[in-house]
Amino acid sequence: MLALLLSLSLSAQPLPLFQQGKAAFEAGRLAEALQLFEKARATDPSPELLLNIAQCHRGLGRRTEAIATLEAFLAAAPNHPLRRAVENTLSDLRAEVAKSPDAPVAAKPPELTPPPKASEPEVVAPPVEPRRWPYVVGGVAVGAAVIAGVVTAVVLTRPKGGDGALPELGTLRIPSP
């Protein structure tokens, strides 16, 4: 948006009118601001005042008057630093008029940022303890396998006879002298 401008070339006479117009504009009293800016423009033809007048027209929904005023600004100050911004605003206004030329457009309310939301407490899952049952089952299985191996070895090493004597498995006998 174009800002309210104060030209350095404003003489002392229109300065109070400009300041009153700026205060009225900022307070939302656009019709009053328009009259004050036009009175200031009558005493000092600074092109910057045309921007303020155009903003008042636009805010009041008078798009065709705003377009005419911005075109007058471009004619009066062809090399002004705000030329590109003014051309963009003109383009927007012309597009609005092309959409619905008869409908007045009220000033757009200032964009409000939504209030920050109260942060909700974060839901945290309780910590998951490591599952120990696979280790227990694995340990029992290994223990059972060891026991089964020992029992199998004992059964296989028994004599097939019925005396129950265990064979000697590699016991060395040393003769006595």
Backbone bond lengths (Angstrom), bond angles and torsions (degrees), N, CA, C in turn:
res aa  C-N    CA-C-N  psi(-1)  N-CA   C-N-CA  omega(-1)  CA-C   N-CA-C  phi
1 M - - - 1.440 - - 1.516 108.45 -
2 L 1.295 112.47 151.95 1.451 117.65 176.52 1.516 108.88 -77.73
3 A 1.268 117.01 136.43 1.461 120.90 -179.53 1.514 109.64 -89.43
4 L 1.301 115.22 161.51 1.455 119.30 173.41 1.521 107.30 -67.96
5 L 1.310 115.27 132.10 1.458 119.31 -174.51 1.513 111.04 -115.78
6 L 1.285 115.32 145.73 1.453 121.64 173.24 1.512 106.08 -119.35
7 S 1.314 115.11 116.32 1.450 119.47 -179.13 1.521 109.40 -76.37
8 L 1.296 115.71 141.17 1.453 119.39 176.12 1.517 110.75 -67.96
9 S 1.327 116.50 -18.15 1.455 120.09 -178.74 1.521 112.71 -88.02
10 L 1.329 118.01 1.51 1.456 119.36 178.69 1.521 108.85 -64.08
11 S 1.306 114.79 131.21 1.461 118.15 178.08 1.514 109.11 -78.72
12 A 1.298 117.56 175.21 1.461 121.62 -176.67 1.523 111.64 -66.85
13 Q 1.336 117.57 -29.06 1.466 120.20 -176.17 1.533 113.13 -68.14
14 P 1.347 121.52 -48.15 1.462 118.92 -178.65 1.532 113.99 -81.61
15 L 1.334 117.71 -8.11 1.457 120.06 -177.83 1.526 112.94 -58.41
16 P 1.339 120.08 -47.34 1.470 118.22 177.36 1.529 112.17 -61.87
17 L 1.330 117.26 -36.15 1.465 120.08 178.17 1.528 110.20 -64.55
18 F 1.327 115.69 -41.59 1.460 119.48 178.31 1.525 110.55 -62.69
19 Q 1.333 116.87 -46.73 1.463 120.33 -178.23 1.528 111.18 -62.87
20 Q 1.330 116.96 -39.38 1.467 120.04 176.92 1.532 110.34 -65.97
21 G 1.335 115.59 -40.78 1.464 119.83 178.13 1.520 111.74 -63.70
22 K 1.323 116.16 -40.72 1.465 120.47 178.65 1.527 110.47 -63.41
23 A 1.329 116.34 -43.36 1.467 120.02 179.15 1.527 110.57 -63.58
24 A 1.334 117.20 -41.55 1.468 120.84 179.01 1.527 110.33 -65.22
25 F 1.332 116.98 -41.00 1.466 120.96 179.43 1.525 110.21 -62.37
26 E 1.311 116.51 -47.05 1.466 120.63 -178.43 1.523 111.91 -66.04
27 A 1.358 116.36 -26.11 1.465 120.33 177.90 1.524 111.48 -85.26
28 G 1.333 117.16 -3.44 1.463 120.46 178.37 1.518 113.71 87.88
29 R 1.322 117.82 7.73 1.474 121.51 177.66 1.533 107.47 -92.34
30 L 1.331 114.69 78.17 1.467 120.60 -170.97 1.521 112.97 -70.36
31 A 1.328 118.31 -37.70 1.471 120.39 -179.77 1.524 109.85 -64.27
32 E 1.316 116.94 -42.72 1.470 120.92 178.11 1.522 110.36 -65.31
33 A 1.332 117.12 -42.76 1.462 121.22 178.87 1.522 110.44 -61.62
34 L 1.333 116.76 -40.77 1.466 120.86 179.01 1.525 110.64 -59.43
35 Q 1.325 117.43 -46.62 1.473 120.49 -179.97 1.527 110.85 -61.98
36 L 1.312 117.06 -43.06 1.467 120.21 -179.23 1.528 111.59 -66.51
37 F 1.324 117.97 -40.65 1.465 120.25 177.69 1.531 110.73 -66.32
38 E 1.320 117.75 -38.79 1.469 120.08 178.43 1.525 111.23 -66.34
39 K 1.342 118.01 -37.27 1.472 120.57 175.79 1.528 110.09 -65.33
40 A 1.321 117.07 -41.06 1.463 120.35 178.14 1.525 110.06 -64.25
41 R 1.309 117.13 -38.30 1.474 122.01 179.54 1.527 110.84 -66.79
42 A 1.332 117.42 -31.91 1.470 120.48 179.09 1.530 111.11 -67.00
43 T 1.326 117.20 -30.94 1.464 119.10 -179.98 1.527 112.56 -93.26
44 D 1.325 117.35 -21.49 1.462 121.09 179.49 1.527 108.34 -143.37
45 P 1.337 118.01 114.06 1.467 120.51 -175.18 1.533 114.48 -81.62
46 S 1.316 118.61 34.45 1.469 120.45 178.61 1.525 109.87 -61.52
47 P 1.345 117.25 130.79 1.465 119.66 -177.97 1.533 113.01 -63.83
48 E 1.327 117.77 -25.84 1.463 119.93 -179.72 1.524 112.11 -61.24
49 L 1.329 117.02 -31.63 1.465 119.88 177.90 1.529 110.86 -62.67
50 L 1.340 116.90 -27.90 1.469 120.03 177.68 1.532 110.91 -63.36
51 L 1.316 116.78 -34.33 1.466 119.47 178.08 1.525 110.78 -63.85
52 N 1.335 115.62 -41.49 1.459 119.47 179.50 1.529 110.85 -67.07
53 I 1.306 116.07 -40.10 1.473 120.64 178.06 1.526 109.70 -63.35
54 A 1.334 116.80 -42.77 1.469 120.73 179.41 1.529 110.89 -63.11
55 Q 1.323 116.92 -39.88 1.464 119.70 178.53 1.527 111.02 -63.52
56 C 1.314 117.10 -38.15 1.470 120.20 177.12 1.526 110.12 -64.19
57 H 1.340 116.76 -46.80 1.474 120.09 178.29 1.530 110.15 -58.36
58 R 1.294 116.30 -45.29 1.468 120.15 -178.74 1.526 110.74 -62.70
59 G 1.318 116.33 -44.06 1.458 120.29 179.27 1.520 112.77 -64.13
60 L 1.323 116.68 -29.56 1.468 121.25 178.62 1.526 111.86 -85.09
61 G 1.323 117.77 -1.02 1.456 121.33 178.33 1.519 113.18 85.54
62 R 1.299 117.82 11.78 1.472 122.65 179.59 1.530 108.41 -94.67
63 R 1.320 114.37 77.83 1.463 119.33 -174.03 1.522 112.98 -66.92
64 T 1.321 117.79 -40.60 1.472 118.85 -178.05 1.527 110.69 -65.69
65 E 1.346 117.88 -38.31 1.466 120.35 176.86 1.530 110.40 -66.70
66 A 1.335 116.48 -37.97 1.461 119.99 178.32 1.526 110.27 -64.33
67 I 1.340 116.75 -41.48 1.471 120.51 178.77 1.521 110.26 -62.51
68 A 1.330 117.32 -46.56 1.468 121.17 -179.08 1.530 110.74 -62.00
69 T 1.317 116.85 -40.27 1.465 120.42 -179.26 1.528 110.98 -68.23
70 L 1.334 117.62 -40.73 1.465 119.99 178.08 1.526 111.63 -67.59
71 E 1.331 116.82 -35.74 1.469 119.58 175.80 1.524 110.39 -65.35
72 A 1.344 116.81 -37.85 1.466 120.46 176.57 1.533 110.38 -64.19
73 F 1.323 116.41 -37.72 1.469 119.73 177.13 1.525 110.34 -62.12
74 L 1.347 117.32 -46.84 1.467 120.25 -179.20 1.523 111.49 -62.29
75 A 1.333 116.72 -34.72 1.463 120.06 178.21 1.531 110.47 -71.05
76 A 1.333 116.87 -37.01 1.466 120.54 -177.37 1.529 112.06 -78.57
77 A 1.322 117.43 -29.80 1.470 120.67 -177.15 1.524 109.61 -135.90
78 P 1.347 117.65 72.37 1.463 120.23 -174.45 1.537 114.35 -65.07
79 N 1.314 118.71 -23.39 1.469 121.15 -177.87 1.525 112.48 -110.05
80 H 1.294 117.17 23.15 1.465 121.25 -177.20 1.530 109.67 -68.53
81 P 1.329 118.63 144.37 1.473 121.01 -179.75 1.533 113.62 -61.26
82 L 1.313 117.95 -22.82 1.462 120.91 -179.88 1.529 112.81 -91.50
83 R 1.314 116.81 10.30 1.466 120.16 -176.36 1.535 111.96 -55.19
84 R 1.304 117.44 -47.08 1.473 120.47 -177.58 1.533 110.83 -62.63
85 A 1.322 117.45 -42.52 1.471 120.74 178.68 1.524 110.38 -63.97
86 V 1.326 116.35 -39.30 1.471 120.40 178.58 1.527 109.83 -65.98
87 E 1.321 117.51 -42.06 1.466 120.31 178.40 1.528 111.14 -63.11
88 N 1.321 117.51 -39.23 1.472 120.45 176.92 1.524 111.13 -64.10
89 T 1.336 116.43 -41.88 1.464 120.27 178.51 1.524 110.08 -64.74
90 L 1.322 116.46 -41.26 1.472 120.28 176.88 1.523 110.75 -60.26
91 S 1.301 116.67 -43.50 1.463 120.71 178.96 1.526 110.79 -60.27
92 D 1.338 116.53 -44.06 1.469 120.48 178.30 1.525 111.26 -62.02
93 L 1.327 116.21 -44.98 1.471 120.06 -179.22 1.526 111.26 -64.03
94 R 1.321 116.46 -41.60 1.471 119.29 179.39 1.526 110.75 -64.77
95 A 1.317 117.30 -37.26 1.468 120.43 177.44 1.527 110.32 -65.40
96 E 1.330 117.37 -39.43 1.466 120.70 177.69 1.524 110.95 -63.76
97 V 1.331 116.46 -42.19 1.467 120.52 179.59 1.522 110.10 -66.49
98 A 1.334 117.43 -37.45 1.463 120.64 -179.92 1.526 111.21 -66.58
99 K 1.326 117.57 -34.20 1.464 120.56 179.63 1.520 111.47 -67.13
100 S 1.292 116.05 -52.68 1.468 119.84 -179.98 1.523 108.69 -148.21
101 P 1.322 116.73 92.31 1.456 120.18 -174.40 1.529 114.05 -66.51
102 D 1.323 118.49 -24.15 1.455 120.13 -174.99 1.521 113.39 -90.66
103 A 1.309 117.53 -22.29 1.463 120.05 -174.80 1.520 110.25 -83.02
104 P 1.344 117.01 124.05 1.464 118.13 176.26 1.525 109.74 -71.66
105 V 1.292 114.89 147.73 1.456 120.13 -179.53 1.518 108.10 -111.59
106 A 1.287 116.04 123.05 1.455 120.29 177.11 1.520 108.94 -77.26
107 A 1.299 114.49 159.21 1.459 118.67 178.52 1.518 109.50 -61.86
108 K 1.295 114.83 140.46 1.457 119.19 178.76 1.526 108.24 -72.57
109 P 1.313 116.88 133.08 1.464 117.80 177.23 1.519 109.62 -68.24
110 P 1.311 116.20 151.55 1.459 117.06 179.35 1.518 110.20 -62.15
111 E 1.305 114.40 145.58 1.458 119.25 179.71 1.518 108.72 -73.33
112 L 1.291 114.42 126.73 1.453 119.63 179.69 1.515 109.05 -101.72
113 T 1.283 114.38 140.10 1.455 117.61 175.01 1.516 107.63 -85.20
114 P 1.302 117.44 137.22 1.462 119.05 -179.20 1.525 110.07 -64.69
115 P 1.335 115.89 146.01 1.462 117.34 179.03 1.521 109.70 -64.05
116 P 1.303 116.33 148.33 1.467 117.82 -179.47 1.521 110.27 -64.09
117 K 1.295 115.21 137.88 1.459 120.60 179.63 1.520 109.02 -76.71
118 A 1.318 113.29 142.65 1.462 117.49 174.99 1.519 107.41 -66.24
119 S 1.281 114.57 130.50 1.461 116.90 -177.00 1.521 109.66 -70.69
120 E 1.293 114.13 129.49 1.455 120.17 178.95 1.518 108.17 -83.22
121 P 1.341 115.77 143.67 1.462 116.47 179.20 1.519 110.10 -62.93
122 E 1.279 113.87 139.30 1.458 119.58 -177.96 1.528 109.58 -76.60
123 V 1.307 115.31 131.72 1.463 119.84 179.09 1.518 107.67 -83.71
124 V 1.310 114.34 119.97 1.459 119.73 -178.73 1.518 108.04 -115.24
125 A 1.304 116.36 129.31 1.467 121.27 178.60 1.521 108.81 -70.33
126 P 1.325 116.11 144.92 1.465 117.91 178.19 1.520 109.51 -63.36
127 P 1.319 116.47 149.87 1.464 118.31 -178.48 1.525 110.75 -63.74
128 V 1.284 115.23 140.56 1.463 121.38 -179.84 1.523 107.94 -92.62
129 E 1.326 114.65 120.63 1.456 118.12 177.99 1.521 108.43 -76.57
130 P 1.318 116.48 147.03 1.464 118.04 179.54 1.526 110.00 -63.85
131 R 1.272 115.60 142.53 1.469 121.00 -179.02 1.520 108.83 -78.94
132 R 1.304 114.00 123.91 1.458 118.94 -176.37 1.518 112.56 -95.68
133 W 1.304 117.99 -16.39 1.463 119.60 -174.63 1.521 113.37 -60.99
134 P 1.349 120.52 -33.48 1.470 116.61 177.47 1.527 112.02 -63.02
135 Y 1.334 116.22 -35.51 1.459 118.93 179.19 1.538 111.22 -69.39
136 V 1.325 116.53 -38.96 1.468 120.49 178.79 1.524 109.95 -63.75
137 V 1.335 116.09 -47.97 1.466 120.02 -179.89 1.524 110.09 -61.76
138 G 1.314 117.44 -42.56 1.462 120.80 178.91 1.520 111.50 -62.95
139 G 1.338 117.20 -41.58 1.461 120.81 178.58 1.517 112.29 -64.08
140 V 1.338 116.28 -42.06 1.467 120.12 178.07 1.525 109.92 -63.40
141 A 1.321 117.25 -41.36 1.468 120.79 -179.43 1.529 110.82 -63.55
142 V 1.326 117.26 -42.94 1.461 120.45 179.37 1.527 110.10 -64.84
143 G 1.338 115.82 -43.02 1.468 119.67 177.93 1.516 111.75 -61.06
144 A 1.333 117.07 -42.37 1.470 121.40 178.97 1.520 110.28 -63.93
145 A 1.323 117.31 -38.43 1.464 120.59 179.69 1.526 110.41 -65.91
146 V 1.313 116.96 -39.44 1.471 120.15 178.99 1.527 110.01 -65.55
147 I 1.314 116.15 -45.29 1.479 119.67 179.10 1.527 110.52 -62.40
148 A 1.319 116.56 -43.42 1.466 120.19 179.17 1.518 110.47 -61.69
149 G 1.306 117.10 -38.40 1.463 120.87 178.52 1.520 111.56 -64.82
150 V 1.322 117.05 -42.01 1.470 120.63 179.65 1.520 110.31 -65.88
151 V 1.326 116.89 -46.00 1.472 120.54 179.53 1.517 109.64 -61.17
152 T 1.293 118.29 -42.38 1.461 121.82 179.28 1.523 110.40 -62.20
153 A 1.291 117.55 -42.64 1.468 121.00 179.88 1.517 110.85 -64.05
154 V 1.311 117.22 -40.61 1.466 120.41 179.60 1.512 109.92 -66.45
155 V 1.306 117.25 -44.04 1.467 120.67 -178.76 1.517 110.16 -64.31
156 L 1.279 118.75 -41.15 1.455 121.56 -177.60 1.531 112.23 -71.41
157 T 1.272 118.61 -24.96 1.461 120.35 -178.16 1.516 112.81 -91.46
158 R 1.263 123.68 -1.50 1.478 126.70 177.23 1.516 108.84 -76.21
159 P 1.262 114.04 145.20 1.467 115.66 176.95 1.520 110.07 -72.38
160 K 1.281 113.92 154.40 1.454 118.35 -177.54 1.520 111.41 -80.80
161 G 1.257 114.91 -10.56 1.456 119.03 178.78 1.520 110.14 -78.63
162 G 1.326 115.01 177.31 1.431 117.90 -175.15 1.510 114.13 -99.69
163 D 1.350 120.35 3.59 1.448 118.61 -175.41 1.516 113.14 -75.49
164 G 1.274 119.55 -18.68 1.448 123.37 175.70 1.511 114.37 78.57
165 A 1.351 116.88 3.60 1.455 118.22 179.35 1.513 109.40 -77.75
166 L 1.261 113.63 136.47 1.459 118.52 179.97 1.518 109.52 -85.14
167 P 1.258 118.22 136.03 1.453 118.97 176.77 1.515 109.64 -68.62
168 E 1.288 112.09 155.15 1.449 115.88 177.28 1.512 107.19 -85.88
169 L 1.248 112.63 128.43 1.461 117.40 -176.64 1.523 109.06 -105.65
170 G 1.270 117.29 86.45 1.445 121.06 173.75 1.510 114.58 74.74
171 T 1.300 118.06 26.94 1.455 118.56 177.40 1.514 107.00 -82.47
172 L 1.250 116.74 127.80 1.454 121.10 179.58 1.516 109.10 -89.00
173 R 1.335 113.30 133.42 1.463 117.76 176.42 1.517 108.23 -109.01
174 I 1.211 111.73 125.82 1.449 116.91 179.40 1.534 106.68 -101.70
175 P 1.369 116.74 122.59 1.466 118.52 179.77 1.525 110.14 -65.00
176 S 1.289 115.99 144.95 1.456 118.79 179.21 1.535 109.40 -86.27
177 P 1.284 126.01 151.95 1.452 127.30 -176.95 1.448 114.40 -79.22
